[in-house]
């Protein structure tokens, strides 16, 4: 099967970090025989040098013709004036976007969402962008259901990521959807990034990253992740952290944006999903191993989170 063709469209001034994410993450995805799973092409409206916002230039290998046969199109963050300031598309950009095949998946990272907004692609859809530009986005594109509180939004054929590193999360999410968690985890290990952060996770606006060596809750989170199948509750986690329940709960929410109970359920469901994807364990055994107790409990949580039953989820990834 030929690799999935991905066109990454650089628009002046392109955000360099955003532009580098798709070729790096998707380019590292290989099957068990070492064959690339994605053919990633960086393109521009021309093949002339393009200015990068960080003070350098890049020369794309491809022009806008790369969009015409792409299976996925990704628009990284950009400072392009029309979409960012006026709610309009330059004629050459509008013409280029019109060549994208109807079947193609369209994605944006950070302020690339402004381009999709100007093109009308996000009208009446849920989407996100970097929290710092939400109000500008709302003013320009009131038809879009914009959400500043999430890392990325998957609306099927259109996906949008919040700022910068959320583009890594989105690309890993796509690899996971297309090829399963084992491939996505290999990519994440190679790139030395977390293998999975849920799209609905907070963008953690103006929050500091917890230091694992500090007196925060990170060591206890790591401890709990190794014991998901064991009885764990708020009191046990607070005791491990050597904090009162009240202090632990307050610090946990400040560091993660979630209560300890919600975080624990999320991690258990995530572990159950991995087991469904990568093993043949019966559903009740998956639920027990993930710490969710019973198959009924697992079904309840998976329907709430994903809208599908465990068996249907397994068929999606394993074809049986």
C-alpha positions in Angstrom: 0.0 0.0 0.0 1.5 3.4 -1.0 2.3 5.9 1.8 -0.4 8.4 2.7 0.4 11.7 0.9 0.6 14.7 3.2 1.1 18.3 1.9 2.3 20.8 4.5 1.5 24.3 3.2 4.0 27.1 4.3 2.5 30.6 4.2 4.5 33.8 4.9 5.4 34.3 7.6 5.2 30.7 8.6 5.8 29.7 12.3 8.9 27.6 12.0 8.2 25.2 14.9 4.7 24.4 13.5 6.1 23.8 10.1 8.7 21.3 11.4 6.3 19.2 13.4 4.4 17.2 10.6 7.6 16.2 8.6 9.3 15.1 11.9 6.4 13.3 13.5 4.7 11.8 10.4 8.0 11.2 8.7 9.1 8.9 11.6 6.1 6.6 11.2 7.1 3.3 9.6 5.5 -0.2 9.4 7.1 -3.3 10.9 9.3 -3.7 7.8 10.6 -0.2 8.0 8.5 1.2 5.1 7.4 4.9 5.5 3.7 5.2 6.2 3.5 8.9 5.1 4.9 10.8 2.2 5.3 14.3 3.7 5.9 17.2 1.3 6.4 20.7 2.3 5.0 23.1 -0.2 4.4 26.8 -0.8 2.3 29.0 -3.1 5.6 29.1 -5.0 8.9 27.3 -4.7 10.6 30.6 -3.9 12.1 31.2 -0.4 9.5 31.8 2.3 10.1 33.9 5.4 9.9 32.2 8.8 8.7 34.2 11.7 11.8 33.4 13.7 14.1 35.3 11.4 15.2 32.9 8.7 14.0 31.6 5.3 13.0 28.2 4.0 12.7 27.0 0.4 10.0 24.4 -0.1 10.6 21.5 -2.4 7.1 21.7 -3.9 4.7 24.3 -5.1 0.9 24.4 -4.7 0.5 21.4 -7.1 1.3 19.2 -4.1 -2.1 20.0 -2.7 -4.0 18.5 -5.7 -3.1 14.8 -5.0 -2.7 15.0 -1.2 -4.6 12.7 1.2 -4.0 15.1 4.0 -3.2 18.8 4.0 -1.7 20.6 7.0 -1.5 24.4 7.4 1.0 25.4 10.1 0.7 28.6 12.0 1.2 31.8 10.0 1.2 35.5 10.2 -0.3 35.9 6.7 -2.2 39.2 6.8 -5.5 38.4 5.0 -6.7 35.5 7.2 -5.0 36.8 10.4 -6.2 40.4 10.3 -9.0 40.9 7.7 -10.8 37.6 7.5 -10.0 37.3 3.8 -8.0 35.0 1.5 -5.5 36.2 -1.1 -6.5 35.1 -4.6 -3.5 32.8 -5.0 -4.2 31.0 -1.7 -7.9 30.7 -2.5 -7.1 29.1 -5.8 -4.6 26.7 -4.2 -7.0 25.6 -1.5 -9.6 24.9 -4.2 -7.4 22.2 -5.7 -7.5 20.1 -2.5 -9.3 16.8 -3.3 -12.7 16.4 -1.7 -11.6 13.2 0.2 -8.6 14.9 1.8 -8.3 15.4 5.5 -7.5 19.0 6.4 -5.6 20.1 9.5 -4.3 23.2 11.0 -1.8 24.0 13.7 -2.0 27.1 15.9 -2.9 30.2 13.7 -3.2 28.0 10.7 -6.9 27.8 11.8 -7.3 31.4 10.7 -6.7 30.2 7.1 -9.3 27.5 7.4 -11.6 30.1 9.0 -11.1 32.5 6.1 -11.8 29.7 3.6 -15.1 28.8 5.3 -13.9 25.3 6.1 -14.6 25.7 9.8 -18.0 27.3 9.5 -20.4 25.6 12.0 -17.7 23.2 13.1 -15.8 22.9 16.4 -12.2 24.0 16.3 -9.4 25.4 18.3 -6.3 27.6 18.0 -3.7 29.1 20.4 -5.5 30.6 23.4 -3.7 33.9 22.9 -5.5 34.5 19.6 -9.0 33.3 20.5 -10.7 36.7 20.7 -9.2 37.8 17.4 -10.4 34.5 15.9 -13.9 34.9 17.3 -14.2 38.5 15.9 -13.1 37.4 12.4 -15.0 34.1 12.2 -18.1 34.1 14.4 -19.6 31.1 12.6 -16.9 28.8 14.0 -17.4 27.0 17.4 -14.0 27.9 18.7 -12.8 26.4 22.0 -9.6 27.7 23.7 -9.6 25.1 26.4 -8.4 22.0 24.5 -5.2 20.8 22.8 -6.8 19.8 19.6 -10.2 19.1 18.0 -10.9 16.1 15.8 -14.0 16.8 13.7 -13.5 13.8 11.4 -12.2 15.2 8.1 -11.1 18.6 9.7 -8.8 18.7 12.6 -7.3 21.7 14.4 -4.6 22.0 17.0 -3.9 24.7 19.6 -0.5 26.4 19.6 2.9 25.0 19.0 3.5 21.7 20.8 -0.2 20.8 20.5 0.7 20.2 16.9 2.8 17.2 18.1 -0.2 15.9 19.9 -2.4 16.3 16.8 0.1 14.5 14.6 0.5 11.6 17.0 -3.2 11.4 17.3 -3.4 11.1 13.5 -0.7 8.3 13.5 -2.6 6.5 16.2 -5.9 6.8 14.3 -4.4 5.6 11.1 -2.0 2.9 12.3 -2.7 2.2 16.0 -0.9 3.0 19.3 2.1 0.8 18.8 3.2 2.8 15.7 2.4 6.1 17.5 4.3 5.1 20.5 7.4 4.2 18.5 7.3 7.6 16.8 6.9 9.3 20.2 9.8 7.4 21.7 12.0 8.3 18.7 11.1 12.0 19.0 11.3 11.9 22.8 7.8 13.3 23.4 4.8 12.1 25.4 3.0 9.4 23.4 -0.5 10.7 24.1 -2.2 13.7 25.5 -6.0 13.7 25.1 -7.3 16.3 22.8 -9.7 17.6 25.4 -6.9 18.2 27.9 -6.5 21.8 28.9 -4.0 24.1 27.1 -2.8 24.9 30.7 -3.0 28.6 30.1 -0.3 30.4 32.2 0.4 27.3 34.3 3.9 26.1 35.2 5.1 22.6 34.3 5.5 20.6 37.5 9.0 19.5 38.4 9.1 15.7 39.0 11.7 16.3 41.6 9.7 18.9 43.5 7.0 18.5 46.2 4.3 18.6 43.5 2.1 15.7 42.3 4.1 14.5 39.3 5.9 11.7 41.3 2.6 10.5 42.5 1.1 10.5 39.0 4.0 8.4 37.8 3.5 6.1 40.8 -0.2 5.7 40.0 0.4 5.1 36.3 2.3 2.0 37.3 -0.6 0.7 39.4 -3.7 1.4 37.4 -4.9 -2.1 37.9 -4.7 -1.8 41.7 -7.2 -0.2 44.0 -6.4 3.5 44.0 -8.3 6.4 45.4 -7.8 10.0 46.4 -6.7 9.1 49.9 -4.1 6.6 48.7 -2.6 9.1 46.2 -2.5 11.9 48.8 -0.8 9.6 51.3 1.8 8.7 48.6 2.4 12.4 48.0 2.6 13.0 51.8 0.0 15.7 51.6 -3.4 16.2 53.1 -6.3 15.2 50.8 -7.2 18.9 50.5 -3.7 20.1 49.6 -3.2 17.2 47.2 -6.4 17.9 45.4 -5.7 21.6 45.1 -2.1 21.0 43.8 -3.2 18.2 41.4 -5.8 20.4 39.7 -3.4 23.3 39.5 -0.8 21.1 37.7 -3.1 19.0 35.5 -6.3 20.9 35.1 -8.2 17.9 36.4 -9.4 16.5 39.7 -7.4 13.4 40.8 -10.5 11.2 40.2 -11.1 12.5 36.7 -7.4 12.1 35.9 -7.4 8.5 37.2 -10.4 7.5 35.1 -8.9 9.1 32.0 -5.7 7.2 32.4 -7.5 4.0 33.1 -9.6 4.4 30.0 -6.5 5.3 28.0 -4.8 2.1 29.2 -7.8 0.1 28.4 -7.8 1.5 24.8 -4.2 0.5 24.4 -5.0 -3.0 25.6 -8.0 -3.2 23.2 -5.7 -2.1 20.3 -2.7 -4.3 21.0 -3.9 -7.5 22.8 -6.6 -10.2 22.5 -7.6 -10.0 26.1 -11.3 -10.4 26.7 -13.1 -7.2 27.4 -13.8 -8.0 31.1 -10.1 -8.8 31.5 -9.1 -5.5 29.9 -11.4 -3.7 32.3 -9.9 -5.4 35.3 -6.3 -4.9 34.1 -7.0 -1.2 33.5 -8.5 -0.8 37.0 -12.1 -0.1 35.7 -13.5 -3.2 37.5 -16.0 -4.6 35.0 -16.8 -4.8 31.3 -20.0 -2.8 32.1 -17.9 0.0 33.7 -15.5 0.0 30.7 -18.4 0.2 28.3 -19.9 3.1 30.2 -16.7 5.1 30.2 -15.8 4.4 26.6 -19.3 5.4 25.4 -19.1 8.6 27.4 -15.6 9.5 26.0 -15.7 8.1 22.5 -19.3 7.1 21.8 -18.4 3.5 21.0 -18.4 0.2 22.8 -15.1 -1.6 23.6 -15.7 -4.3 21.0 -16.4 -1.8 18.2 -13.3 0.2 19.2 -11.2 -3.0 19.0 -12.6 -3.8 15.5 -11.5 -0.3 14.3 -7.9 -1.0 15.2 -7.6 -4.7 14.9 -10.1 -5.6 12.2 -11.7 -8.5 14.3 
